[in-house]
Amino acid sequence: MPHLLIVEDDDAIRETLAEIGRDSGFTVALAASVKDALIQLERQAPDLVLTDVRLPGGSGMDIFKNVAVASAEVVVMTGHGTVDNAVQALRLGATDYLVKPICMDRLNEILARIMTNAGGELPGTPFEEAGRFGKMYGASPPMRELYRQIGRVAPTNVTVLLIGESGTGKELAAHAIHELSTRRQRPFIAVNCGAISPHLIESEMFGHERGSFTGADRQHKGYFERADGGTLFLDEVTEMPLDLQVKLLRVLETGQFMRVGTNREIGCDIRIIAATNRNPEQAVQEGKLREDLYYRLSVFPLELPPLRERGEDIAFLADRFLQAQNQETGSAKAFSARAAAALAQYEWPGNVRELKNFVRRAFIMAEGDELDADLLAPQVSPSGDLGGGQVSVPVGETLADADRRLILATLERCKGVKKQAAAILGISPKTLYNRLEEYAAAGYTLPGEPPPSSR
């Protein structure tokens, strides 16, 4: 589900917007001040932020200083007398603004557009149809087999481990499992374990009591408590600290957890779906994932195919993304034969997420109605080569070493800009930083930095 953050100090307006957001298919987080908004941004990166300009403790413009909104659309809400603030927000990176009292038709248009761009479906859409299964698209044999396996495991209550490269749609698969389960009327909460500060992750997972640590000025319910009766999706589970993995294992075995700052156990009825873009067995060998937790999570492992193995799905998805852009702007752009050939030949290391970004970029750059190969991105040439050279992986090399080659090559291509490299790879900046720290500690030279021996 796409995620909506509402930042508004008026209780009535905030709750009304939240109800509209949920009815439109969003998960919703609420904040009444800039401080609350920054906390919510730390917990989960949103797809859309609706923020008032005037807020307690600062301005809605302060939200633009936070990295978590870099990939989100931000829409500011302002009164008639402060339209100048909306103009300033647009200069800072806002995508739109709404004047109070808010026009519901315009708001619904924005929500529908974000839902479509995020891969979501409007309420009332059938779960499955030709070339689509839930929010996943594709009709290749590997995807049809994935749909079949999801259909088999979803009605059960077993724990599922999704394994696949970044950008292959692990969260969409998790959501499909939830939607086909008996828990579909209960919450589905997605948590990126690699994006939460190690100092906050236990509190975020299990909650905390007021006064349990500095800054804990009120009781907080964690993800486990909020997902009670539903599904909790733990993405990048191998990035979870080992001491927390022990506590997670205990919760899975007993169905009980404790908030930080109390010894009172709380019961929970939750289905866990975990995911990793690492080889889990390799992660166990490297000490990143506890072996006992791995066996507990992988009751039913599911592997998601990379885009390069999905044949005609590449053209199908590219055309779908292009038609979404055409519909949004009233255009009628199409791929040239040369561009279609380049798309089919390229390896797509960033998978579906990379393809979607490339199509959007080409759409923006195209001056006419034809998108040619040279518009797709410098990485895609008519021969399908990766700009700046290909990444060669010797047969028999471990997935961890192959990951390292790809990450360092992508970082070099991005001239050392970590945020851009993380976006292309489809991982959080924090996960990229963690990997780079591992590589540096192992003696590898990082792009843009001197060799270890000369530091």
Secondary structure, 3 states (H helix, E strand, C coil): CCEEEEECCCHHHHHHHHHHHHHCCCEEEEECCHHHHHHHHHHCCCCEEEEECEECCEEHHHHHHCHHHCCCEEEEEECHHHHHHHHHHHHHCCCEEEECCCCHHHHHHHHHHHHHHCCCCCCCCCCEECCEECCEECCCHHHHHHHHHHHHHCCCCCCEEEECCCCCCHHHHHHHHHHCCCCCCCCEEEEECCCCCCCCHHHHHHCECCCCCCCCCCCECCHHHHCCCCEEEEECHHHCCHHHHHHHHHHHHHCEEECECCCCEEECCCEEEEEECCCHHHHHHCCCCCHHHHHHHCCEEEECCCHHHCCCHHHHHHHHHHHHHHHHHCCCCEECHHHHHHHHHCCCCCHHHHHHHHHHHHHHHCCCCEECHHHHCCCECCCCCECCCCCCCCCCCCHHHHHHHHHHHHHHHCCCCHHHHHHHHCCCHHHHHHHHHHHHHCCCCCCCCCCHHHC
